[in-house]
């Protein structure tokens, strides 16, 4: 991979990697792309345009999820419980992703 690639950057939430991968493969399947789960991030046979569609859909879903959480008064920063005793997004995000897979 090229020098200075995205893999060199530290992950903001390393525990979310599996959930994000599951989302990526779910979206690829919905778009009809021939990518097998667990192909270790090799998508060389998929066009840049199609990869961009997958990334764009991932971003839309994550923004929707964060907006929904904020509308319910849930902190998206994983801070102490927000008003009403609800836990922050960091604790509930993995549960949401598991339900989606």
C-alpha positions as a Markdown table, in Angstrom:
| # | Residue | x | y | z |
|---|---|---|---|---|
| 1 | Unk | 0.0 | 0.0 | 0.0 |
| 2 | Unk | 1.1 | 3.6 | -0.6 |
| 3 | Unk | 3.2 | 5.5 | 1.9 |
| 4 | Unk | 1.1 | 7.6 | 4.2 |
| 5 | Unk | -2.0 | 5.5 | 3.5 |
| 6 | Unk | -5.1 | 5.5 | 5.7 |
| 7 | Unk | -3.8 | 2.4 | 7.6 |
| 8 | Unk | -1.0 | 4.5 | 9.1 |
| 9 | Unk | -3.5 | 6.7 | 11.0 |
| 10 | Unk | -4.5 | 5.6 | 14.5 |
| 11 | Unk | -8.2 | 4.5 | 14.7 |
| 12 | Unk | -10.4 | 6.8 | 16.8 |
| 13 | Unk | -12.3 | 3.8 | 18.2 |
| 14 | Unk | -10.4 | 0.6 | 17.5 |
| 15 | Unk | -13.2 | -1.5 | 18.9 |
| 16 | Unk | -15.5 | -0.3 | 16.1 |
| 17 | Unk | -13.5 | -1.8 | 13.3 |
| 18 | Unk | -15.5 | -5.1 | 13.1 |
| 19 | Unk | -18.8 | -3.2 | 13.2 |
| 20 | Unk | -17.7 | -0.9 | 10.5 |
| 21 | Unk | -16.5 | -3.9 | 8.4 |
| 22 | Unk | -19.9 | -5.5 | 8.9 |
| 23 | Unk | -21.6 | -2.4 | 7.7 |
| 24 | Unk | -19.3 | -2.1 | 4.7 |
| 25 | Unk | -20.1 | -5.6 | 3.6 |
| 26 | Unk | -23.8 | -5.2 | 4.2 |
| 27 | Unk | -23.9 | -2.1 | 2.0 |
| 28 | Unk | -21.8 | -3.8 | -0.7 |
| 29 | Unk | -24.3 | -6.7 | -0.7 |
| 30 | Unk | -27.2 | -4.2 | -0.9 |
| 31 | Unk | -25.5 | -2.6 | -3.9 |
| 32 | Unk | -25.0 | -6.0 | -5.5 |
| 33 | Unk | -21.2 | -5.8 | -5.4 |
| 34 | Unk | -19.3 | -9.1 | -5.6 |
| 35 | Unk | -17.3 | -8.8 | -2.4 |
| 36 | Unk | -17.1 | -11.6 | 0.1 |
| 37 | Unk | -17.2 | -11.0 | 3.9 |
| 38 | Unk | -13.8 | -11.4 | 5.3 |
| 39 | Unk | -11.9 | -10.7 | 2.1 |
| 40 | Unk | -9.4 | -8.7 | 4.3 |
| 41 | Unk | -10.1 | -5.4 | 2.7 |
| 42 | Unk | -9.0 | -6.4 | -0.8 |
| 43 | Unk | -11.4 | -4.7 | -3.2 |
| 44 | Unk | -9.1 | -4.5 | -6.2 |
| 45 | Unk | -11.7 | -5.9 | -8.6 |
| 46 | Unk | -14.2 | -3.2 | -7.5 |
| 47 | Unk | -14.2 | 0.1 | -9.3 |
| 48 | Unk | -13.4 | 3.3 | -7.5 |
| 49 | Unk | -16.9 | 4.6 | -8.2 |
| 50 | Unk | -18.5 | 1.6 | -6.5 |
| 51 | Unk | -16.1 | 1.8 | -3.6 |
| 52 | Unk | -17.1 | 5.4 | -3.2 |
| 53 | Unk | -20.8 | 4.5 | -3.2 |
| 54 | Unk | -20.1 | 2.1 | -0.3 |
| 55 | Unk | -18.2 | 4.7 | 1.6 |
| 56 | Unk | -20.8 | 7.3 | 1.0 |
| 57 | Unk | -23.6 | 5.1 | 2.2 |
| 58 | Unk | -21.5 | 4.2 | 5.3 |
| 59 | Unk | -21.1 | 7.9 | 6.0 |
| 60 | Unk | -24.8 | 8.6 | 5.5 |
| 61 | Unk | -25.8 | 5.9 | 8.0 |
| 62 | Unk | -23.3 | 7.0 | 10.6 |
| 63 | Unk | -24.5 | 10.6 | 10.3 |
| 64 | Unk | -28.1 | 9.4 | 10.6 |
| 65 | Unk | -27.3 | 7.4 | 13.6 |
| 66 | Unk | -25.5 | 10.2 | 15.3 |
| 67 | Unk | -28.3 | 12.7 | 14.5 |
| 68 | Unk | -30.9 | 10.2 | 15.9 |
| 69 | Unk | -28.8 | 9.8 | 19.1 |
| 70 | Unk | -28.5 | 13.6 | 19.5 |
| 71 | Unk | -32.2 | 14.1 | 19.0 |
| 72 | Unk | -32.9 | 11.6 | 21.8 |
| 73 | Unk | -30.5 | 13.5 | 24.1 |
| 74 | Unk | -27.7 | 10.8 | 23.9 |
| 75 | Unk | -24.2 | 12.2 | 24.0 |
| 76 | Unk | -22.2 | 11.2 | 20.9 |
| 77 | Unk | -18.9 | 11.7 | 22.8 |
| 78 | Unk | -19.3 | 8.7 | 25.1 |
| 79 | Unk | -19.3 | 11.1 | 28.1 |
| 80 | Unk | -21.3 | 10.4 | 31.3 |
| 81 | Unk | -25.0 | 9.8 | 30.9 |
| 82 | Unk | -27.0 | 12.6 | 29.4 |
| 83 | Unk | -30.2 | 13.9 | 30.8 |
| 84 | Unk | -32.7 | 11.1 | 31.6 |
| 85 | Unk | -29.9 | 8.7 | 32.5 |
| 86 | Unk | -29.3 | 7.5 | 29.0 |
| 87 | Unk | -25.8 | 6.2 | 28.2 |
| 88 | Unk | -23.5 | 7.9 | 25.7 |
| 89 | Unk | -23.3 | 6.7 | 22.1 |
| 90 | Unk | -20.0 | 5.0 | 22.6 |
| 91 | Unk | -21.8 | 2.3 | 24.7 |
| 92 | Unk | -24.8 | 1.9 | 22.5 |
| 93 | Unk | -23.1 | 2.1 | 19.1 |
| 94 | Unk | -21.8 | -1.5 | 19.2 |
| 95 | Unk | -25.1 | -2.8 | 20.3 |
| 96 | Unk | -26.8 | -1.0 | 17.3 |
| 97 | Unk | -24.2 | -2.4 | 14.9 |
| 98 | Unk | -24.6 | -5.9 | 16.2 |
| 99 | Unk | -28.4 | -5.7 | 15.7 |
| 100 | Unk | -27.8 | -4.6 | 12.1 |
| 101 | Unk | -25.6 | -7.5 | 11.3 |
